[in-house]
């Protein structure tokens, strides 16, 4: 095997980028995951099929190992869901429950709380108690923005029986959403029931709300445990095989969507980067310096349970066979929202180091650092253990694709995955990972943060509005 001093980066880059384009299996994986298997709710049979397919493909690509790691998860599903107006011949109103919405059957007057902002809720006074409360998800213009989760808590504390949330998207579209804060809570079972309605039906309810019409909200739902599987594959390092980096993304989707963008794109990004780097070993004899793990997580859409299970098993203080923590986790989520612009770190001490590695690739990729804690994807369980973790810079600030607006809904189909850009992601990520792996662990900047430090950051940011994550 070649040493780092002997590596011909020009030839290596030419191979990696060429293999990313000419050897691509993106369309094969897209067909299997999005069209054949389809929606992959964590813990479902389809979720297991996806995990088995990914493991098999990693094995076929020639990685040194490819395994399933099972775990037990807390899951949920819903049956019939409806909103209706009993005094108007049971007129149906479009309805979709928020994820993990508890079962409910309530018939009571409708109260319009506008955006659910402090002054609007205060003005309603006791009218909120016991009522079905209508609120728009969009924040109130020209006021201090706050997440809808914070407004849900406000309405619950005011005594609302349940909440009807108005979808911002138009044309009858509705996406599954979450009603609880992800920074410092796990899956909830007792939170107030929140059911979404369409923009059009929400506007109708708002027009008639002044007469306090009676509305019925019905949700059939259940909570239960299920078995799910993460997939973990690895290419062993040539110089420091005992240390590792992780490239990962979730293979599950929300209910009823094949998740072309969220997150078939990230799943295939992991698979293709692994295939390309395994081909480099096979055809050029070039291994990474440190070992590189390629993982796909289940249950990301259910409070990151797959990644949490992996981190707890391998890196937490109480782990039976605790490993040395990875030097870096790179998380791939919704890659088809925009082309790759760089890497976004959670902690700042790697910024200069990461930028120096990106600069050797000569493609103008930039390294930035999040100004706040972000729990919206699978990098976060690593962050909670004070492990360096990052996301790819895809679309914030510029370069967002129009098709990225299809999120957590049926329309996030296979055609929402951008094949050409995903080839670039795989090529660039393989180049970056190989470079990072050939820097001795002793030469990486030291991570100065403790878990207590991270917990203080999480406490600082909980419940705040952060529009510029990712």
PyMOL commands that set and color helices and strands:
alter all, ss='L'
color gray80, all
select helices_A, chain A and resi 4-6+9-22+26-37+45-60+86-88+118-128+148-157+199-211+260-284+300-302+305-314+335-337+348-359+380-384+402-405+414-416+419-437+441-443+451-461
alter helices_A, ss='H'
color red, helices_A
select strands_A, chain A and resi 65-85+91-93+96-97+104-112+132-136+162-166+194-197+214-235+240-250+290-297+329-331+342-345+366-369+389-393
alter strands_A, ss='S'
color yellow, strands_A
deselect
rebuild
show_as cartoon
